[in-house]
Amino acid sequence: MMGVFRMRRATHKHRRDAICLFIGGLVVRLVMASIVTRPGYMDAAYYAAGAVSMARGGRFTEPFIWNYLNDPAGISHPGFLYWMPLPSLLGAPFAALFPGSFFALQLPFAVLSAFVPLMAYALAWQATGRPRLAWAAGLLAVFSGFFFPYWTLPETFAPFALFGSLALWLAGGWGPRNGEARGERARWLLVGILVGLAHLTRADGILLLPIVALAPLLTHYVIRSTPRFSRPLLRQWLFLLLGYLLVMTPWFARNLAAIGTPLSPATTKTVWLTDYDDLFCYRCDLSLSSHLAWGWGNILRSKLSALWINFQRLLAEGGLVFLLPFALAGFYRLRRRPPFLLASLYLVAIYLAHSLVFTFPGWRGGFFHASAAVLPFLYAAGMDGLDAAVRWAARRRRTWRYQQAQGVFVVAAVAVAVALSGYVAWQRIPAWRTADAVYEEVDRWLMDQGAPDAPVMVGNPPGFWVHTDRPAIVIPDGDVDALLEVADRYRVRYVLLEQNHPKQLASLHAREVEHSGLEIVETWSSGDVLLYVVQR
């Protein structure tokens, strides 16, 4: 009877802790959302533009072109052929209810991201059984260093972190026991749905599918040491696939209708990049042959460089600089816990994929985004590893009291995370609050010239559309002749050349050279932003 009472009391305490952690995390997120007043970079602007376009009835079309990988026929063309649509789908209802409010657009992401600390808390509790360490893991997820200012943006971070970590956690549950076959079918169906949602959030979310599919085999072969392949395993995979297809089949059908294939080939073309700016190249040959022509020495150096850069990103962004050694120790200690084993396999998979396959997009941010799904596991494993290190040191230092030392180091870990989060926010947010403000000035100038609907070639087409409601197209990576070829094809008369421009246009931006096909008509920001008109 006393055991039942203690269990109920513990359950009540966990529920109370979870509510407090969720409310506290949500308050922090809403404060951040109120400070970030506009999408400060292209990714956030892209999803914000998608949400606004959907809210206006635009469905899955884009009134701008930001790359040429699918060779779009016109400025308005089928959208989400490189990035996936779920972040925009989440934001669309709020864009419809509160037009023009970027704060409202961030609300679903603030709520979703407030659940991520609960994942870290639950995982740390299961791993350690210690409330202090569970709370610390949850607070690390609230104040998450380099991720901190991104959680509320209309982006992939919040949905991918939640859906991905939930899929890994549920897939890592124990296999079916007597009388629980129905519950297992429901669990694997839910895992499939979560993987589908993760894939609908990010193209590399598909990597979760083979990882979670390994869970039944790992349970039988590794965890339980009972090598057998049975009908329940096939049933689990069947329900996993069914859940995944329930989410993804409508998207496959849309792509088949729009471009003739279930998934866009644009993403796979980035395997053959020899420079990140090739992503914006117009009608470039991105293929195996062009990649091999780059030379094996260059290819090898790019892969080794990406491996090193992504390790540094894991150390700083996922590991909060100080936590990664403890997290690795924790993953090793928890290697026979299926959720942590799956999370470690997923981390290795995305590290290799974003270093050796999607090399240039990977180290430029793909790995950072994809690692969000493993953050709750990193924080939970980090607390387990930190606790083990303190326990080991306390046994060897007579002056140390284990409980007191554990408390000191846990508080220090959270304090460092809070300080790092504050520093990153201080670095990022002021620039985001003024990003692309010149686009509104350009739009007013064009309106005064009697060009209310004229499209503009620009560095950040989604951002330009969001701020001006004007069609836009990205400046291609190339020389002036490539720029003029694109302008002629898409009938664009104006070109806005900013400080961030293709390398081959540096002399044009510096006004060191002139071209008969372009004429400067206006400048802003002390001459750093130049508006050219195309001479036809």
HELIX and SHEET records of a PDB file:
HELIX    1   1 MET A    2  ILE A   35  1                                  34    
HELIX    2   2 MET A   42  ALA A   55  1                                  14    
HELIX    3   3 LEU A   86  LEU A   97  1                                  12    
HELIX    4   4 PHE A  102  THR A  128  1                                  27    
HELIX    5   5 PRO A  131  VAL A  142  1                                  12    
HELIX    6   6 GLY A  145  TYR A  150  5                                   6    
HELIX    7   7 PHE A  157  ALA A  171  1                                  15    
HELIX    8   8 ALA A  181  THR A  201  1                                  21    
HELIX    9   9 ALA A  203  LEU A  207  5                                   5    
HELIX   10  10 LEU A  208  ALA A  213  1                                   6    
HELIX   11  11 ALA A  215  LEU A  217  1                                   3    
HELIX   12  12 LEU A  218  ILE A  223  3                                   6    
HELIX   13  13 ARG A  231  ILE A  259  1                                  29    
HELIX   14  14 ALA A  266  LYS A  269  1                                   4    
HELIX   15  15 THR A  270  TRP A  272  5                                   3    
HELIX   16  16 TYR A  276  PHE A  280  5                                   5    
HELIX   17  17 LEU A  288  ALA A  293  1                                   6    
HELIX   18  18 TRP A  296  ARG A  313  1                                  18    
HELIX   19  19 LEU A  314  GLY A  318  3                                   5    
HELIX   20  20 LEU A  324  ARG A  333  1                                  10    
HELIX   21  21 PRO A  338  LEU A  352  1                                  15    
HELIX   22  22 ALA A  353  VAL A  357  3                                   5    
HELIX   23  23 THR A  359  PRO A  361  1                                   3    
HELIX   24  24 GLY A  362  GLY A  366  3                                   5    
HELIX   25  25 PHE A  367  ALA A  370  1                                   4    
HELIX   26  26 SER A  371  VAL A  374  5                                   4    
HELIX   27  27 LEU A  375  ARG A  396  1                                  22    
HELIX   28  28 TYR A  402  THR A  434  1                                  33    
HELIX   29  29 VAL A  438  ASP A  448  1                                  11    
HELIX   30  30 PRO A  461  THR A  468  1                                   8    
HELIX   31  31 VAL A  480  TYR A  490  1                                  11    
HELIX   32  32 LYS A  503  LEU A  505  5                                   3    
HELIX   33  33 ALA A  506  HIS A  509  1                                   4    
HELIX   34  34 SER A  525  GLY A  527  5                                   3    
SHEET    1   A 2 THR A  61  GLU A  62  0                                        
SHEET    2   A 2 HIS A  77  PRO A  78 -1                                        
SHEET    1   B 6 PHE A  64  ILE A  65  0                                        
SHEET    2   B 6 ALA A 472  VAL A 474  1                                        
SHEET    3   B 6 VAL A 456  VAL A 458  1                                        
SHEET    4   B 6 TYR A 494  LEU A 497  1                                        
SHEET    5   B 6 VAL A 529  VAL A 534 -1                                        
SHEET    6   B 6 LEU A 518  TRP A 524 -1                                        
END                                                                             
